[in-house]
Amino acid sequence: MSTPAPYPPSYYAASANPARPRPPLHGEAEADIGIVGAGYSGLSAALHLAERGHSVAVIEGNRVGWGASGRNGGQIVNGLNAGLDKIARQFGDERAAFVGGLVQEGGRIIRRIVADYGIPCDLKDGNLFTAYTPKHMAEFEAKQRLWRTYGMDDHEMLDAGQVKRHVASDVYAGGMIDRTGGHLHPLNLALGEAEALEDLGGQVYEGTPLVRQEGTTLHVPGGTLRCKAVVLCGNAYLGDTVPALTRRVMPVSTQMVTTAVLGERADALLPTDICVEDARYILDYFRLSADRRLIFGGGTVYGGTDPADVRAKLRPALERVFPQLEGVALDYAWSGNFALSFTRVPQMGRLEDGVYFAHGYSGHGVTGSHLFGRILADAIHGDVSEFDVFADMRWLPFPGGRTFGPLYSTMGSWWYGLRDRLGV
């Protein structure tokens, strides 16, 4: 029997909605579809399948939303990590047009699920990208033009003065707002999706890590789950349990802190209650919580290890953006892993008959995972038209694999970090 690890000491865990008890799987169980991982990918796939009448069972090694889905910045950012221009260069104009038609759907799926099932997760609209340099502004303008070629015209350019109406900081040269973006409480979204699945007849087993996958049979410490199809959605936390997936992605940790309750000071910092991320390679991102705290994230550690002191790492960045918060109490600090793909394009595919997977959202998983969950459900239900396009997209392993890949990526991040500092 496995004991689920407690949630990390995050603000999200401290402010989570009450959750139903979900005991581990013991003995033999069956379902049409077995899903590994109760994060957004697994829950989205499970919900879309259950809505179509399939019996679904989800196994989770710890607790619902324990991994990246319950620790992230909570930002609904449209698009993939890899821009549509990069996708066009790597995979051709036809693939880029296909992806361009889907990059806003993840946010729509989230809003639909929240509305249909009445999930309380502090969902709000608006996403602001901020620029430090004229080069960043030129990149935003290029993205606005590019998205318009794919029929999307939701970005509005802002000068420095206009940005200050949203963010009380002097560090930005301008920005771009996406009003179809947004933000929410990520763990409460995951918990609400799990409850919605259970209300539809699905089953969620917590404290049930995958020990071994044999075809469409999942072996766990307390028993076995036999299925007609299996979906592997462990992402950065699957480890080496499924060797065929190990070298496809690299775990990368990112860190977050939350201030003490700021009250009226919070409204002065972010008057329009919008979420923000900047344009740098190693970026900062922040927003307000429902109880008027500043949630601030940033930094990366390739290989998925945690820094010794998250507060010490992030405080200088927070105070650079908001010097008026110098010395503010940081009530919560935590770290978590996301799965990075070498091309920065998330991966979806089939390992063998009836065995599907999705992972590698590369820091854009809130929306991408919900989209991929829907596409996986379509494929299992019989419509593989979108699944086949993603499954056929070429993936590349990290040079050096899991042993030397983190060093390779760290060296790359130093180079891009230097470019950020030099403004080139």
C-alpha positions in Angstrom: 0.0 0.0 0.0 1.3 3.5 -0.9 0.8 6.6 1.2 0.2 9.7 -0.8 2.6 12.5 -0.2 1.0 15.7 1.3 0.6 18.7 -1.0 3.6 21.0 -1.0 3.4 24.0 1.4 1.9 26.2 -1.2 -0.7 29.0 -1.0 -2.9 26.8 -3.2 -2.9 23.9 -0.8 -3.6 26.2 2.2 -6.6 27.7 0.4 -7.9 24.6 -1.4 -11.6 23.7 -1.4 -12.6 20.7 0.8 -11.9 17.5 -1.1 -13.7 14.2 -1.1 -11.8 11.1 0.4 -10.3 9.1 -2.4 -8.9 5.8 -1.2 -6.2 3.9 -3.2 -7.0 1.0 -5.5 -7.0 -2.4 -3.8 -7.5 -5.7 -5.7 -8.8 -6.1 -9.2 -10.7 -3.3 -11.0 -11.9 -2.7 -14.6 -12.8 0.3 -16.7 -13.1 1.1 -20.3 -10.3 3.6 -20.0 -7.6 3.8 -17.4 -5.7 7.1 -16.9 -2.4 7.6 -15.1 -2.2 11.0 -13.5 -4.9 13.2 -11.9 -3.5 16.4 -13.3 -5.1 18.5 -16.0 -4.3 16.2 -19.0 -5.7 13.1 -17.3 -8.7 14.9 -15.8 -9.5 16.6 -19.1 -9.3 13.4 -21.0 -11.3 11.6 -18.3 -14.1 14.2 -18.2 -14.4 14.3 -22.0 -14.6 10.5 -22.1 -17.1 10.3 -19.2 -19.3 12.9 -20.9 -19.6 10.5 -23.8 -20.6 7.5 -21.6 -17.3 5.7 -21.2 -16.4 4.2 -17.8 -13.1 5.9 -16.6 -10.8 5.2 -13.8 -7.9 7.6 -12.9 -4.9 6.4 -10.8 -2.8 9.1 -9.0 0.3 8.4 -7.1 -0.3 11.1 -4.6 -3.4 13.4 -4.6 -5.5 15.2 -7.2 -3.5 18.1 -8.7 -0.4 17.2 -6.6 2.0 17.9 -9.4 2.3 20.8 -11.8 -1.5 21.1 -12.1 -1.9 22.2 -8.5 1.3 24.3 -8.2 1.5 26.5 -11.3 1.0 30.2 -11.8 -2.7 29.7 -12.5 -2.5 31.7 -15.8 -4.6 31.0 -18.8 -2.0 31.8 -21.5 -3.1 31.1 -25.1 -0.7 29.3 -27.4 2.1 26.7 -27.0 5.6 27.4 -25.8 6.8 27.2 -29.4 5.4 30.1 -31.4 3.4 29.5 -34.6 6.4 30.9 -36.5 8.7 28.3 -35.1 6.1 25.6 -35.7 5.9 26.7 -39.4 9.7 26.5 -39.7 9.9 23.1 -38.1 6.8 21.4 -39.4 5.5 23.5 -42.3 2.8 26.0 -42.9 0.0 23.5 -43.0 0.8 22.2 -39.5 1.2 25.8 -38.2 -2.3 26.6 -39.6 -3.7 23.5 -37.9 -2.1 24.5 -34.5 -3.2 28.1 -35.0 -6.8 27.0 -35.2 -6.5 25.3 -31.8 -4.3 27.5 -29.6 -7.2 29.3 -28.0 -9.3 26.2 -27.4 -7.7 25.2 -24.1 -9.0 28.4 -22.5 -12.4 27.8 -23.9 -12.4 24.3 -22.6 -11.5 25.5 -19.1 -14.3 28.1 -19.1 -16.8 25.6 -20.3 -15.9 23.0 -17.6 -16.0 25.7 -14.9 -19.4 26.9 -16.0 -20.9 23.5 -16.7 -19.9 22.0 -13.3 -20.0 25.1 -11.2 -16.3 24.9 -10.1 -15.3 27.6 -7.6 -11.7 28.5 -8.7 -11.6 32.3 -8.8 -11.7 32.4 -12.6 -11.0 35.9 -14.0 -10.2 37.3 -17.5 -7.2 39.1 -18.9 -3.5 38.3 -19.5 -0.8 40.9 -19.9 2.6 40.3 -21.5 5.2 43.0 -20.5 8.3 44.2 -22.3 11.6 45.4 -20.9 13.1 46.5 -24.1 12.2 47.8 -27.6 13.2 44.4 -28.9 10.5 42.8 -26.7 8.0 45.2 -28.1 9.0 44.3 -31.6 8.5 40.7 -30.8 5.0 41.4 -29.5 4.1 43.4 -32.6 5.3 40.5 -34.7 3.2 38.0 -32.7 0.1 40.2 -33.1 0.6 40.3 -36.9 1.2 36.6 -37.0 -1.8 35.6 -35.0 -4.0 37.9 -37.2 -2.9 35.8 -40.2 -4.5 32.8 -38.5 -7.7 34.7 -37.8 -7.0 35.7 -34.2 -7.2 39.4 -33.4 -7.3 39.5 -29.6 -4.0 41.2 -28.8 -3.8 44.9 -28.1 -0.4 46.7 -27.9 0.2 49.0 -24.9 2.8 51.7 -24.4 4.6 52.1 -21.0 2.0 54.5 -19.7 -0.8 52.2 -20.6 0.9 49.3 -18.9 1.1 51.3 -15.7 -2.7 51.4 -15.6 -2.5 47.7 -15.1 0.8 47.3 -13.2 2.2 49.8 -10.7 5.8 49.3 -11.8 8.4 51.5 -13.6 10.4 48.6 -15.1 8.4 48.0 -18.3 8.8 49.6 -21.7 5.3 48.5 -22.8 3.3 45.4 -23.3 0.5 43.5 -25.0 -2.8 42.4 -23.5 -4.7 39.3 -24.4 -8.3 39.7 -23.1 -9.1 36.1 -23.9 -6.4 35.0 -21.4 -7.1 34.8 -17.7 -6.2 33.4 -14.3 -7.6 31.1 -11.7 -6.8 29.0 -8.6 -5.2 25.9 -10.3 -5.6 23.4 -7.5 -9.2 24.2 -7.0 -9.8 23.7 -10.7 -8.2 20.2 -10.6 -10.2 19.3 -7.5 -13.4 20.5 -9.2 -12.7 18.5 -12.3 -12.1 15.4 -10.2 -15.5 15.9 -8.5 -17.2 16.5 -11.8 -15.7 13.2 -13.2 -16.9 11.3 -10.1 -20.4 12.8 -10.4 -20.4 11.4 -14.0 -19.6 7.9 -12.6 -15.8 8.0 -13.0 -13.4 6.8 -10.3 -10.3 8.5 -8.9 -7.8 6.5 -6.9 -5.3 8.6 -4.9 -2.2 7.1 -3.3 -2.1 4.7 -6.3 1.2 5.1 -8.2 1.8 3.2 -11.4 4.3 0.3 -10.8 4.2 -1.2 -14.2 2.2 -0.9 -17.4 1.7 -4.0 -19.5 -0.4 -3.2 -22.6 -3.8 -1.9 -21.3 -3.2 -3.4 -17.8 -1.9 -1.1 -15.1 -0.2 -2.6 -12.1 -0.3 -0.7 -8.8 1.0 -1.5 -5.3 -2.4 -2.7 -4.2 -3.7 -4.4 -7.2 -4.5 -4.2 -10.9 -6.6 -2.0 -13.2 -7.6 -3.8 -16.5 -8.8 -1.5 -19.3 -9.6 -1.4 -23.0 -7.4 1.7 -23.4 -4.8 3.4 -21.3 -3.7 7.1 -21.2 -0.4 8.0 -19.6 -0.4 11.5 -18.3 2.2 11.5 -15.6 4.2 14.3 -17.4 7.2 15.5 -15.3 6.3 13.1 -12.4 6.1 9.8 -14.3 9.8 9.2 -13.8 11.2 6.0 -15.3 8.1 4.0 -14.9 7.4 3.9 -18.6 10.9 3.8 -20.2 9.7 4.6 -23.7 8.7 8.1 -22.5 11.7 8.9 -20.2 14.0 10.5 -22.8 11.3 12.4 -24.5 11.0 15.2 -21.9 13.1 16.7 -19.1 11.7 17.8 -15.7 12.3 21.5 -15.0 11.5 23.1 -11.7 10.1 26.6 -11.3 9.4 28.5 -8.0 6.7 30.6 -6.5 6.1 32.7 -3.5 3.0 34.4 -2.1 3.0 37.5 0.1 1.0 38.2 3.2 -2.5 39.6 2.6 -2.0 43.1 1.1 -5.5 44.5 1.2 -5.8 47.9 -0.5 -2.1 47.7 -1.4 -2.9 44.8 -3.7 -5.4 46.9 -5.6 -2.8 49.6 -6.0 -0.3 47.1 -7.4 -2.6 45.5 -10.0 -5.6 47.8 -10.4 -7.3 45.8 -13.1 -6.7 42.4 -11.4 -5.0 41.0 -14.5 -2.3 38.3 -14.6 1.1 39.3 -15.9 4.2 37.6 -17.4 7.2 39.3 -19.0 8.9 38.6 -22.3 12.3 37.3 -21.1 13.6 33.8 -21.7 13.7 33.2 -17.9 10.6 35.2 -17.0 8.7 36.5 -14.0 4.9 36.0 -13.7 2.5 37.2 -11.1 -1.1 38.0 -10.2 -3.3 38.6 -7.2 -5.1 35.9 -5.2 -8.7 36.1 -4.3 -7.8 37.2 -0.8 -5.5 40.0 -2.1 -2.0 38.5 -1.9 0.6 38.8 -4.6 1.5 35.4 -6.1 4.9 35.7 -7.8 6.8 33.1 -9.7 9.9 32.7 -11.8 13.3 31.0 -12.2 14.1 27.6 -13.6 16.2 24.6 -12.5 16.8 22.1 -15.3 16.7 18.5 -14.1 13.9 19.2 -11.7 15.8 19.9 -8.4 14.6 22.4 -5.9 16.6 25.5 -4.8 17.7 25.6 -1.2 15.8 28.7 -0.4 12.9 29.7 -2.7 12.2 32.9 -0.8 15.8 34.1 -1.2 15.8 33.2 -4.9 12.6 35.1 -5.8 12.6 38.1 -3.4 15.1 40.1 -5.5 13.0 39.7 -8.6 9.7 40.6 -6.8 11.3 43.7 -5.3 12.8 44.7 -8.6 9.4 44.8 -10.2 7.6 46.2 -7.0 10.2 48.1 -4.9 7.3 49.3 -2.8 7.1 45.8 -1.4 10.6 45.7 -0.1 10.7 43.5 3.0 7.2 42.3 2.6 6.4 39.0 4.4 6.3 36.0 2.1 3.9 33.6 3.7 4.2 30.7 1.3 7.1 29.5 -0.9 7.2 26.3 -3.0 8.7 24.6 -6.1 7.4 22.2 -8.7 8.3 20.5 -11.9 7.0 20.9 -15.5 8.0 18.7 -18.4 10.1 20.4 -21.1 10.3 19.0 -24.6 13.3 19.8 -26.7 11.3 21.4 -29.5 9.0 23.2 -26.9 6.0 21.5 -28.7 4.0 19.2 -26.5 3.9 15.6 -27.5 1.0 13.2 -28.0 1.1 9.7 -29.4 0.4 6.0 -29.1 3.0 3.6 -27.7 1.2 0.5 -28.8 -2.4 -0.6 -29.5 -4.7 1.1 -26.9 -1.9 2.9 -25.1 -1.8 6.7 -25.5 0.2 9.5 -23.9 0.5 13.3 -23.7 3.2 15.4 -22.1 5.8 18.1 -22.5 3.8 21.3 -22.4 7.0 23.2 -21.5 5.5 25.7 -19.1 2.2 26.3 -21.1 0.4 23.4 -19.6 -2.8 25.0 -18.1 -4.4 25.4 -21.5 -2.4 22.9 -23.5 -3.2 20.0 -21.2 -7.0 20.7 -21.4 -6.8 20.8 -25.2 -4.7 17.6 -25.4 -7.1 15.9 -23.0 -10.0 16.6 -25.3 -8.0 15.4 -28.4 -7.1 12.2 -26.6 -10.7 11.6 -25.7 -11.7 12.2 -29.3 -9.1 9.6 -30.5 -10.2 7.0 -28.0 -13.9 7.6 -28.9 -13.0 7.1 -32.6 -12.0 10.5 -34.1 -8.2 10.5 -34.7 -8.1 13.4 -37.1 -6.5 15.9 -34.7 -4.6 13.2 -32.7 -2.8 11.9 -35.8 -1.5 15.3 -36.7 0.1 15.8 -33.3 1.3 12.2 -33.1 3.0 12.6 -36.5 5.0 15.7 -35.4 8.7 14.9 -35.1 10.2 15.0 -31.6 13.8 15.2 -30.7 15.6 13.8 -27.5 17.7 16.2 -25.4 21.4 16.0 -26.3 23.0 14.0 -23.5 19.7 12.6 -22.4 18.6 12.8 -18.7 22.3 12.5 -17.6 23.8 15.5 -19.5 20.6 17.2 -20.9 20.2 19.4 -17.8 23.7 20.7 -18.2 23.1 21.4 -21.9 19.9 23.2 -21.1 21.4 25.2 -18.3 24.2 26.4 -20.5 21.6 27.5 -23.0 19.6 29.3 -20.3 22.8 31.2 -19.3 23.2 32.4 -22.9 19.6 33.5 -23.2 19.7 35.0 -19.7 22.7 37.1 -20.7 20.8 38.3 -23.8 17.9 39.3 -21.5 20.3 41.3 -19.3 21.9 43.0 -22.3 18.6 43.6 -24.0 19.6 42.0 -27.2 
